[in-house]
Amino acid sequence: MNWFLLAFVSAVFSAAAAVFEKKALFKLNALRFSFLVSFITLLFSLPFFLEISFKQDAANSLLILFIKSLLSGGAFYFVMVSIKKLEISEALPLLALSPGIIAVIGFLFIGDDLVPMEWFGIFMMVAGTYILELKKDTKNFFAPLTALFFSKNYIPIISALILFTLSSLLDRILLRDFAVPPFTFMAFQQLFYALIFFSAVLLKNKEIKTSFTGLDKNIILLLVLISVLTIVYRYTQIEATKLVPVALVISVKRLSVLMAVIIGGKLFNEKNLLKKIIAAVIILTGTILLGIS
């Protein structure tokens, strides 16, 4: 199948999942939600275990996949914390900043060269972030940018950005270098997610049964829907990543941010939506310029 179509399908289902996640997080805390979704998603992923196979070095593949799942599971949790605390139209555009952060870190610390188009892409991402965080009563010119790094409200977003970046690199290693089949990847990734969040809940609450109590029919249906959407967007992203460089896939996948900002912003009656949509478009344009350079 065409990689662009796979990545676009992943973007659509990811956007839908984000909107429903915000709705579920009105009733659940981030850790409980992450555990329940990982558990239900594992149940839906059981058929993948029937197709398990390893083309090379199964032990190392599983070790890397566990580390990748630990990183991306942590990123997922921090995203849920961000979505719960912030408006979806503010949190999601900030999560698209990872390519710019990677590029700047590479330039500063490992001597990577950046061409003018890449610098312009970074400038667009900074400009979009500035517009997104600009408030009417802002007096300090740099306040919209410094808030992103020094306000405790944005710590989960920065954490998620770092973890997603590392996780994406391991995706490519597993799918291309170790040639892990998508069904095997999905099966063990979901198993590791469930184990990771099971352990986190057990450490925090000293028991598991409270996570399943007090769930009404509507929230259960919502969790099931989110789990199905999650399986689809993760699987299609994995299939696309097999075909082309991960940067191309992520560039298309980030369209989910714009979709979720528009749909979620309207659905939840979020403030200054037009400004946030413009900011999201500018940030995404910057990521595209950075990716195609």
N, C-alpha and C positions, 0 to 999 in steps of 0.2 A: 504494500500500500504506500501511497505518496506520504513522505515525511511531513509535509506541510499540513495535509489533511489530518494526520494523526495528532500533530501538535495543536491544531486549531480545535479539534474535538476535545483534547485535554483542557484547553483554555475555557471552552464553554462549560464543561462539567465542573471544572475547578471554580469558576465564578458562581455557578449555582450552589456548589457545596459551601462556599464562603458565606453566601447570603443566608442559607439555612443554618449554618454554624452560629452566626450572629443571633438568629432567632432562638436557638437552643440555649445559648449562653446567657440569655435573660433569666433562665431558670436553674442553670447548673454552673458550678464553678469550673474553672479551666481544667483542673486535674481530673475531676470526676468525669467530665465530658470526654477528655482525651482517652481515659481508660475505657469507658463504655463504647466509644466509637471503635477503638482498637479491638475490643473483644468481639463486637458484632461484625466488624470487617473481617476478622479472622474466620468467623463462622462461614461467611460468604466466600472466603478464599480457599476453603477446604478442597474444592475440586482441583485447584492448582497442584495440590500435593500428588495427584494421580499422574502428573506429567513431569515429575521431578527428574532431572538429569544434570550431570556435570560433565563438561567437555574436557576440563583439565583442573588438576589441583583442587579438589573439593574442600579439603581442610582449610587452606588459605583463603579460598573464595568465601567460605562461611565466616571466617574470622573477619575479613574485610567487610562483608555484608552486615555482620553484627555491629561493627564500629560505625558503619554508615547509618544503620538503623538507629543507633544510639544518638548520633548527631542529628539526623532528620527528625527523630522522635522528640528530641529536645527543642528543635526549631518549631515543630508543630505545636508543642505546648506553649512556647513563648508567643507564637502567632495567636493562639486562642486567648492568652492573657491580654494581648494587645487589642484584639477584636472586642473582648469583653469590656475593657477600660475605655477605649476610644471609639469614636464613630468609625464605621467601616470605610467611609469615604476619606478618612484621614489616615487610618492605619495601613490599608492596603497599598496606596501609592508609595509610602515610605519603604515597603518591603521590596520594591522594584529597584532600589538603589544599589544592590549588591555588586553589579558589574563595575559601577563607578568606584566603589570602595576598593574592590580588588585591583583595579587599574592604578589607582593612586598609591596603594600600598606597594604594588610591584615597582612603580616608578621611584618611590622614596627609599625602599629598603633592599631591592634586589637589582636595581639598575635597568628595569624594563624601559624601552623607548616607546614614547607615545607620539603618533603622527598628529598633525593639526586636526584632522577629522575626529580623532578620539578625544582630543582636548575640548573640541566644540561639543561633543556628546556629553562629556563630564560637566561642562558649563551649563548645558541644557538641563541636566539632572539637578544641579545646584539651584538653578533659576526656578525650576518647578517646585523644589522643596521649599524655597524661600516664599513663593506665592502660597503654597499649601499652609505654611505655618504663620504667615503674616496675619496679624490681628489689627483691628481698627485702632486700638489704643497703644500700639507699639511705638515707642519713642527711640529706642536704641536700634540703629540700622542693622546690627548683626544679631539681634535677639532671636529672630526666627530660625537662624542656623545654630546658634549656640544652645538653644533650647533642646534641639534634637539630641545633643550629646551630653547635656548636663542636667536635664530634667528627668526625675525618676520615672515619669510616665512613659518615657521612651526607651528605658533600659531593656524591656522585653523585645522591642523591635530591633535594637542594635544586636542583641544576643541572637535573635532569630536570623538576622542577616549573616552573621559570622558562621553560624552552624549550617545554614542552607548552602553557603558558598563551599564549605569543606565537603558537605554531603554530595553536592553536584559533581565535584571532582572524582569522588569515589564511584559514583554511578558510572562514569565513563570508563574507569579502570575495570570495573566488574563486567560491564557489557561488551567492551571491545577487547581488552587485554586478556581477561579470563574467560570471555565468551560464555558467560552465565546465561542460559535461556530465560526469556521473560517469565514463563510460568514458574520456574524455579526461583527466580528473583522475587516475584510477588509472594509466593508461598512462604518462604523463609523470612522475608521482610515483615510480613503481617504477623507471623509467629513471634518474631523478635519485638515488634511494637507492643503486642499484647503482654509479653513477659516483662518488658521494660516498665510499662505503665502499671501492671499488676504489682510489681515490686515497689514502685513509687507510692502507690496508694497504701500498700501494706506498711511501708515505713512511716507514712504520715498518720494513718488512722489506726494502725495495729490490727485491722480486720478489713475484710472485703465486702461482707454482706450488706453493709450500709450503703455501698455504691449502687446496689440494685433495689433498695427499698424506696418507697415514695414516688416511684415513676408512674405517671398516668399514661393513658393510652396515647394521647397526642404526642407526648415527648418521646415515647418508644417508637412511634411511627416516624417521627422526625429523625431520630437517631438511625433507624434502618435506612431511610432515604439518603441521609448523609453518607452512610457507609457504602451504599451502592454507587453513589456519585464519586466517592473517593476511589473505589476500586477502578472505575472506568478511567478517571483522569490520570491515575498513577500508571495504569497499564498502557494507555496510549502514549504517555510521555516516555515510558521505557522503550516501547517499540520504535518511537521516533528517534530516540537517542542512539539506538543501534545503527541507524541509517546515516546520520549526519552529525557534525560536531555539536556538542551539548549547548554551545553558545547560540546556535541557530534555533534549536528547539526552545530554549528558555526565552529567546526574543519573541517568538510567536506565542508561547505559553503565557507571557506577561500580558497579553491582550485580556486575560481573565481579570486583571486588575481594573481596567477601564470598564469592562462589563459589570463587574461587581459594584464598582463605585456608582455607576448610573442606576442600576437596578436596586441595589441596597440602599443607596441614598434616597431614592424616591420612596421605597417601601417603608423605610424607618423615619421618614420626614426629617432628614438630617439638615443641619444649618449650612448656609453658604455653599450649596451643592454645585452651582455653576462654577464658582471659583475653584473648587476642588476637582471638578472634571477637567478644567483647563490645566490645572497644575499636573494632574495625572497624565494628560496627553503630552505635556512638555517633558515630563520625566521619562515616559515610555519612548518618546522620540529620541531622547538622549541615549537610552539603552540600545535602541536599534542602530544609531550611528556608531556607537561604541562596538557593537557586535559585528557590523559589516565592514569595518575599517581593515 
